[in-house]
Amino acid sequence: MVTLLSSDDADVSRWKVIYPAYIDKNKTISKGRLISTRHCIECPNVAEMAEICVQLGIPYKIEYKRYPRDFMVLGRLRYKLFNKDGDAFNDEILTKKMLLIHMGQNIPKLKSRLSQINSSSSSSSSSSTGKATGVAGKCKNKHKKK
């Protein structure tokens, strides 16, 4: 995984933080989702969020910390939208909300996400009695209502 860090950016503690729960379609606003469900995806992970940052040219760092509202999910992403001079790294992404919406729209288009969907559809067609495990299967059905 490539992190776009220079020696000037060694102090990442001042960078902004996003957690996968911010764009998880299965979460409610009170459980941590920050954007509308039409822009969200099911079960995002930090690696997919980092891939989007690479595509956008935004410096990032993955940290293995836990989200306080959902302690079972590991990982968060620190990112930086502007350089020291105040110029944006990407002119399309100027706010945290813009970044989250862009991630929600583009993570489903990633090759890693598409290969998961294709492999789950082929496995579900081969085993009619087995339970299909797709992208939602990765969440281990912890979001089901009881």
C-alpha positions, 0 to 999 in steps of 0.5 A: 500500500502506497502512502503519499507522505513526504518528510514535511508531512511526518506529523500526521496527528493533525490530519483529518480522520475518517472511519468506514462507518461514515459511509456504511449503508447499514449504519444509522446516523446515530451509529455513525453514518455521516452522508445520505444512504444513496451515496453509501455502500455496504461494508466498506473497509479502509483498504478500499478507502485508501485506493480512492485516495490514491486515485485522487492523489490525496495523501493518506495513512492507514491506522489500526485504530477502532471506531468508538461506536463500533469497536469490532471494526478495525481501521481508520484513514487519516488524510490531508486535503490541502498542502502547506500553501493552502492549495488543494491536492485535488480540485474536485475534493475540497471538504470531508463530505465531498471526499466521503460522497466520492468514496461512496460512489467510486468504491463499488467500481473498484476491481477488488469490489467487483471481483468479490461480487463476481466470485460470490455470484458464481459460488451462489449459483453452484451451491443452491443449498448453501448460503451466498456470501457476498459483500454483505456476507463480509459483515457477518450479518451483524446488522440484522434486526432481531 
